[in-house]
Amino acid sequence: ASADASVVAVLDDPTHAGGVACAVARAFPRYSFRKPPAEPKPAPAVRVGFATAAAGPIADKGVYSACTAAAAGVRLAARIVDTPPAELTTLAFEAEAREAAARLSALGREVQCSSIAGDALREQGYGFIHAVGRAAECPPALVILSHVPTGAERHTVLVGKGIVYDTGGLALKGRDGM
């Protein structure tokens, strides 16, 4: 059984707090292959404090607020990455994206979530995504999150690839080529 944990990181420089917070967050995974208990238990709390050898404890609430947000993002990403494709299907991944968009929209950031799935991928010119995922139990999908801030003067596009199913590749390579 997991228990609460406390970590105190002594930093050379206070600007290292964010990176350390993200590393600690990844060290405490949220996904487990074990069967869930009959009565769900709350996840153990992980408390992190920062100090520097020269100045002692860091008390800046802004540092902790930023580190908490970054660590939450790392833990969410880790849970998604660690969840096997039999559980995190394309449909479940789309639901995760829609929940993330709803959380951000609730904070006033107006994030839209849309998707193109199944045969619509092929029809709209995404033939490779369709071809790779069409044999899966759940249809392949392309999920699009969009945020356009008021008064934006330039565009930034981030593209990530979240493959939850692949029709081959592993068996195509010899043992020595893996």
Buried (B, 14 or more C-beta within 10 A) or exposed (E): EEEEEEBEBEBEEBEEBBEBBBEBBBEBEEBEEEEEEEEEEEEEEBEBEBBBEEEEEBEEEEBBEBBEEBBEEBBBBBBBEEBEBEEBBBBBBBBBBBEBBEEBBEEEEEBEBEBBBBEBBBEEEBEEBBEBBBEBEBBBBBBEBEEEEEEEEEEEEEEEEBEBBEEEEEEEEEEEEE
